[in-house]
Amino acid sequence: MIGITMFFTALVMLLLGFPVAFTFGAVSVFFGMAAGFLTIIPDGGTMIEAWEEGINMFAMMPHRIWSIMTNTILMAIPLFIFMGIVLQKSKLAERLLESMGFLFGEVRGGVAISTVLVGALLAASTGVVGASVIAMGVISLPVMLKYNYSKPLACGTICAAGTLGQIIPPSIVLIILGDVFQIPVGDLFRQAFGPGFLLVAAYVVYILVISFIKKDVAPPIKLEGNTGTKMQQIWGALKAILPPLTLIIVVLGSIFAGIATPTESSAVGSVGAIILAIMYKKFSWKILEEAAIESSKTTAMVFGILIGATAFSMVFTYTGGDILIENFMTHLPGQKWGFVILSMLIIFILGFFIDFIEISYIIVPILVPIADTIGINPMWYAILIAMNLQSSFLTPPFGFSLFYLKGVAPPSVKTMDIYRGIVPFIIIQMVILGIVIIYPGFFGMHS
């Protein structure tokens, strides 16, 4: 039971606010040494032998760290983060939102719909959830509040649209899951498009329906200012959409066509983001420096967690925790479907308290060999996990999108407005997840 006790100890420490990477590392060392003493001392061994047993548990750690740092798949993470930050600082979101707002503003719920569509474009061009939510919160939220949109609907739309970067490629979580599952990231990107855009369509349909049923939650508006004719508005929107759309096609198209690996495409995307910044006349060496620093910080955080999680998984496996969980999960009622439902429920609940990186590196590696034993298609299962992890950005109390939006929202927007607003979108996410579980063939997958 050492492995199980270690897991819950780490979870409690995370909830108390201890840094993630250091928590995993410290807990694994403490319980690893404890396991060594509990193994050797009862059999008459000495303290030195017990100490050596604990140390030997981490003998492969240098090799694991080296393999992590030289993993070409994970090299795509800092490059995609860099691409997203450069695009965010070049005011891409602002141009897109303004243009789409002019196109859809006169439709009931139009600004909310344009927010979702821009969120999908930002997801496919940046993949950075925080940047998307903050950009739309600064630009779109004041417009919706000015024209008497319901606060919960406005807040929920922005948070949900911002998290589309978790499932629509290029997604950091898909790159991480590709590494954990040891399946091609390009194939994951390809399979994620169907569920991702079905989710976008479901968001738009919900906004249209709720706007039609409740006339006052998202009234049509007449945007002020000299916006020109409708044709000029359309042309202005196209000029804002085409450059990032071209970048999306170049980056993802090269992956799907087999011309480049995700890592190579991320490098092309980073160069393309700089070119777009130059086109928008927003490029400066300061932007480049800030993007590089932010990318380094985020990447260091991801790899720090990965190294701590690697130590954690070594001790968890050594102490037999994986066998205990495998025996339990493989003897569930319904076997395959029982395992899928329970594992999705566990990930969803954990998403209330810890974020997708910890879940990807701690929980998912425990589930992957069990899924393989049961005979579950890893591609389908990885997509299910990615869709489920998207909800971790929305679920209170620790949903990051909620904090991002609250940080830029005016004082009139209360935390409960945001919480109420995200509930329908979480339900929509779970419905789409259920569709992918029940009808995988519709998306070209099998279970």
VENSULDA-V376729 format. One record per pair of residues at least 24 apart in sequence whose ideal C-beta (glycine too) atoms are under 6 Angstrom apart, sorted by the first residue. I is the first residue (numbers start at 1). GAP is how many residues later the second one is. D is the distance in whole Angstrom. If there is no record, write none. Layout:
((I:GAP:D) (I:GAP:D))
This chain:
((2:29:6) (2:33:5) (2:317:4) (3:313:5) (3:316:4) (3:318:2) (4:317:6) (6:25:4) (14:340:6) (15:338:6) (20:285:5) (20:338:6) (21:283:4) (21:284:5) (21:287:4) (24:284:3) (24:285:5) (24:288:4) (25:283:4) (25:286:6) (28:283:4) (28:284:4) (28:287:5) (31:284:6) (32:25:5) (32:283:4) (35:284:5) (57:261:5) (64:246:5) (65:242:6) (68:238:6) (72:191:5) (73:106:5) (73:112:6) (74:105:6) (75:188:5) (76:99:5) (76:186:5) (76:187:4) (76:190:4) (77:95:6) (77:98:6) (77:222:6) (78:217:5) (78:221:4) (79:187:4) (79:188:6) (79:191:5) (80:47:6) (80:90:5) (80:186:5) (81:214:5) (81:217:5) (82:188:5) (82:209:5) (82:213:4) (83:186:4) (83:187:5) (83:190:4) (84:42:3) (84:43:6) (84:44:4) (84:47:6) (85:206:4) (85:209:5) (86:187:4) (86:191:6) (86:205:5) (87:38:6) (87:39:5) (87:186:5) (88:43:4) (89:198:5) (90:187:4) (90:190:5) (90:192:4) (91:191:6) (92:152:6) (93:29:6) (93:42:3) (94:45:5) (95:145:4) (96:144:5) (97:42:5) (97:43:5) (99:137:5) (99:138:4) (99:141:4) (102:121:6) (102:125:5) (102:131:4) (103:134:5) (105:116:5) (105:118:5) (106:114:5) (108:103:4) (108:110:6) (108:112:5) (109:98:5) (109:99:6) (109:102:3) (109:109:4) (111:32:6) (111:33:5) (112:45:5) (112:95:5) (112:106:6) (113:91:5) (113:94:6) (115:25:5) (115:42:5) (115:46:5) (116:45:5) (116:87:5) (116:88:6) (119:42:3) (119:43:6) (119:45:5) (120:44:5) (120:80:5) (123:41:4) (123:42:4) (123:45:4) (124:44:5) (124:124:5) (125:119:4) (125:122:6) (125:123:5) (127:38:4) (127:43:5) (127:44:5) (129:33:5) (129:34:6) (129:36:5) (129:264:6) (130:274:5) (132:30:4) (132:33:6) (133:29:3) (133:268:5) (133:271:4) (133:272:6) (134:270:5) (134:274:6) (137:268:5) (137:271:4) (138:270:5) (147:74:4) (149:69:5) (150:67:4) (151:262:6) (151:266:4) (152:265:5) (152:268:4) (152:269:4) (153:64:5) (155:262:5) (155:263:4) (155:266:4) (156:265:3) (156:266:5) (156:269:5) (158:247:6) (159:235:6) (159:242:4) (159:246:6) (159:263:5) (160:265:4) (162:239:5) (163:227:5) (163:230:4) (163:238:6) (166:224:4) (167:25:6) (167:29:4) (167:219:6) (167:220:6) (167:223:5) (168:28:4) (169:83:6) (173:183:5) (173:213:5) (173:216:6) (174:212:6) (176:184:5) (177:205:5) (177:209:6) (180:184:5) (180:185:6) (181:187:6) (181:197:5) (181:201:5) (183:195:6) (185:77:4) (186:69:4) (186:76:6) (189:66:6) (190:66:6) (191:188:6) (191:192:6) (192:191:6) (194:249:4) (195:192:6) (195:241:5) (198:234:6) (199:233:5) (202:226:5) (202:230:6) (243:33:5) (247:25:5) (305:52:5) (306:55:6) (309:52:4) (309:53:5) (313:52:6) (325:41:6) (326:44:5) (329:41:5) (336:38:5) (339:35:6) (343:24:5) (344:44:6) (347:41:5) (348:40:6) (351:40:6) (351:41:3) (351:44:5) (352:43:5) (353:45:6) (355:37:6) (356:33:4) (356:36:5) (377:69:6) (377:70:6) (380:60:5) (380:65:4) (380:67:5) (387:46:5) (391:35:6) (391:38:5) (394:28:5) (394:32:5))
